[in-house]
C-alpha cells in the first residue's frame, strides 16, 4: 500500500484513510474516483491485469489523451455498483491514469464483466460498468479482447445456452433447419451428429464449402450464411466442439480479404453473433470487433 500512496499523492492518502475507517463503502470509493478523474489528463492501456509485472515493465497498448475520450472512459468505468464479490481471474488489461505532471494517480484492471479499481486497497469490484462500449472503443485502437467481453451477453440475449442435449443428434433435420444450417448441406449433415460434423475429413469440408458457394451463387452470400449458422448454435459444447467447429473450418476456406468485405454488411442478430464467435476463436479480434461495434451496440439495446 505504501507504494500506491506515495505514487498517487495526498489526495489518495486521505481517501484511503476514509475508506479504512468506514469499511468497504461505495461512497468512499466514489470519492476517490471523482478525485483522481478530476486530475486525469492521460489514460495508458497496458497489457495484463492483477498480479502482472509492475506497470513500468509492461507493454503499452494505447495512450489516450483527448478530453472527449477521457470523459467517455470515465463514464464507462465508474458507473455501477461496487461489490465485495471479487472476480477470481486477474483480468487482461490495466488502465493507468496520469495527471498533468505525468504522475500515476490510479489504476484499474479490466475483467469480463467488471472493473477493479485499486483492488488491493478497496477490495471491491465495480459491476454494471459499460465494458462492452469500452472494449469496442479499445478495439478501434487495435486492442484485442472485445469479443470475450461481448460473447456472454449475446449468448444470453439470443438464448443460445444449451439444454440437456449438448450436441445436435444425427437425423434431426428440424434442428438443422432451426439452427440455420444452409439447406444445401442438410442432407449430408443430417447423417452426422454435431460432434461428428466437427471432425469431418478435410476433403469433405472443402467439398461442402464449394457446394455452399454454388448453391448461394457467390462466396459473399456463402460467408453470410455461415456466419448466421455459427451465430445460431448453442453454447458451449456445440459452438466449441460441434457444428460451430465445422463452420469455422469452412470459413477458413475463404481468404481474410473476402471475409473482411462481408463484415460491414452484417446486421441480423445471428450474423453478428456468428462473426463475434468467429473473432473470439481467432484471438486477434480488434479489427473485426471495431467493424461490428455499431451492430453489436444496436443488438444489445434492442434486447
N, C-alpha and C positions, 0 to 999 in steps of 0.2 A: 504494500500500500504506500510505503514511503516514496517509491519511485513515481507512482502516479500523482501523489500530492505535490511533489517537487516539480514535476513536469507540467502540471495543469494549473498551478498557482493558487493564490489565496482564495479566490472565488470558489474553487472546488473544495478546498480545505474546509471552508465554512459550511458548505452544503453537506460534505461527508460527515462533519460533526453533527449536523442536524439529523442526518439520516441515522447515525448510530444512536442518537438519543431517543429518537421516536420509533425506531424499528423500521421494518420494510414497508414504509408508507409511500403510496403512489405520489402524494403531493410533494414529498421530499425529493423524489427523483425528478419530478417535473420542474421543480425549482432549478435544479442543476441543469437540466436540458435547456430551459429558457435562457439561463445564464451563458452557457457555452455557445449556443447557437447565435445569441446576440453578438458574440465576438467572432464567430467563424467567418473567415474570408476565403477558405480553400478546403476542399474535401479531397483526400487522396484515397483511392481504392487499391487495396493490397490483396495479393493472393494469400489464401489461408485464413483460418479462424482462430478460435481459442487454442492455447497450447502450442502455437506455432513459434518459430524463432522471433526474436524482437522485431518490432516493426521496421527498424532501420536496416534489417538484413533481408527483408522480403522483396519480392518483385512488385514494382508499381505497375498497376494495370491501367490507371487513368488518373488524371488530375482535373478537378472541376473547380472553376473559379468565377464563372459568370453568375451574377446575382439571381437571375431567374431560375437557373438550375439549382442553385443552393437552396432557394426557397422551396422548390418542389421536393428536393431530397429531405429537407426538414419536415415538410408536411407528411411525406410518405413514411418517415421513420420515427415519428413522435406521437402520432395519433393511435389510440388503442387503450388497452388495459394491461397494467403490469401484474404478472402472476409469479408466484414463487415456484411454480412447476417448471423447472429449468430443462430445456432441451438437452438431451444427452449427447448429441452429436456436436463436434467442435465448430460447425459452420464451415463455409468455404471461402468467404470473403470478409475483409475488415475495412470499415470506413474510419478514417482518422481525420479529425477536424483540426485545422490550424488557424491561429489568429493572425492579425496584421504584422506581427513580429516573427512569423513563421515558427511559433511555438505550438507543440501539440497540446490541445486543450480537452480532448475527449475522443473516445473511440467506441465502435460497436461492431460486433460480429453478426453476420447475416446467416440465418438458418432457414430451413424450408418454409416455416410458417410464422416466424417471429424474428425479432431483433433483440440482441443482448447488449445493452449499454453498460460498459464497465462492470461486467458480471462479477468479477472478483470483489467489488465493493458493494454493489447493490443487491446481488444475489437474487435478481428477478429478471424475467424476460418480458418483452413487450409483445403482446398478441393483438391482432387486429390491425397491425400496420399494413399499409398498402404495398406489400412486397412485390405483387405482380407488376404494378406500374413501375416500381423502382427497378426491378430486374429487366423489364423491357427497355427502360431508359438506358440501363447499363449495356444491354445487348447492342444498342445503337452506337456505343463507344467501343465495340469489339470485344466485350467481356462475355465469356461463356457462362452458362448455368441457368438461364431464364427458363428453359424447358422443364427443369426439375421443380421450379417454383410454381409452374402453371399446371403441370400434369395432374396432380391430385385433385385440384379444383375442377378441371374439365372432366375427369372421370366421374366425379360426383354429380356435376351439372348434367351430364349426358347419361347418367345412370348406367355406367359400364362396369360396376362392381360385379364380379362373378357370384353365382349362387352355389348350390350344392354340386353342380356339374362344372368342373373346371375346363374341360376340353370338349369341343364340338364332337358329337358322335358321328361315326360313319353312317351314311344312309339317310341322314336328317336333312333333306333338301329344303324344308321350310326354314330351318335355322340358317342355311347358306344364304337364302334369299333375304331373310331378316337382317343378316349381318352384311348386306350389300356386296356379296360376292358377285362379280360380273357374271351375267347369265352364260356367257361363252365358256366359262370354266366350271359351271355347276356339275355337269355330267361327270367330268373327271374327278373333281374333288369330293363328290358325294360318295365315292368308293373309299375315301380315306377319312380318318378322324382328323381333328385339328392337330393333334400331336404327331400323327403320321405325315400330315401335309408339311409340317415344318422341316421334315428330314427327307424330302423327295430328292431323287438324284438330280444333279445339276443340269444334265441334258434335258430332263423333263421340265425343270424350272425355266430354262431358256425357251423350250417349245411353248409352254403356257404363256410366256410373255409375248412371244411372237404372235400366237393365236389371239391374244387380247388386243394387240395393236391392230391386227387385221379386222377384228370384229368391231372395234371402236372407230376405225377409219383413220386414226392418226396416233402418233406417240403422245401428243399433247393430251388428247382425250383419255388415253390409256393411263397416263400418270394420275390424272384427276380421279379416275375410277379406283385406282389402287389406294390413293390417299383416303377416299371415302370408305373403302373396305377396312383399311387399317384403323380408321377412326371409329369403327363400329364393333370391333372385337372387345371381349370382356377382359377385365384385369384381375389379378396379374397373370395367371397361368397362360391363357390363350394368347394374350398380347405378347408375352415374353417368349414362350416356347411352343406355340401352336400356330394358328393361321397368321398371327402377327409376324412371326419369323419368316414364314413363306412370303408374305407381302414385302417385307424388307429385302429379301433375296431377289424378288422380281424387280423392285425399284433399283437395285444395284445394277440391273441390266441397262439402265439409262445413264447417260453421262450427266455430270453435275450441271453443265450449262442448260441442258434440256429441263431438268428439274427446277433450276433457278428461274426459268422463264415462266413456269406454271405457278409458282408460289404466290405472286402478287394477285392472281385471279381467284384464289381460294376464298370462299365466303361461307359456304354451308357448314354447319357445325361438324358433321362427320369429316369433311375435307380438312378443316382447320385442325381438329383433334388429331387426325392422321398425320398431318405434317409436323405437329408438335411431338407426337410419339416418335416419328422417324428421326427428328432432330435430337431427341433425348438419347436415342441409342447410338447416334453418331458421335456424341461427346462435344465436338466443336459446333455449337448451335447458334452462335451470335448472329451471323448473317441471316439465317433462316428466321430466327425469332424477331429480329428487327423488322423484317418484311411482314411478318404475320401480326405484329403488335396491334395494329388498329382492329383487325378482325377478332383477335383474342379479347380485347377490351370490350368490343361490341357484344360478343357472345356472352361474356360473363355478366354484363349489365342487363342483358335480356333474360337472364335466368331467374 
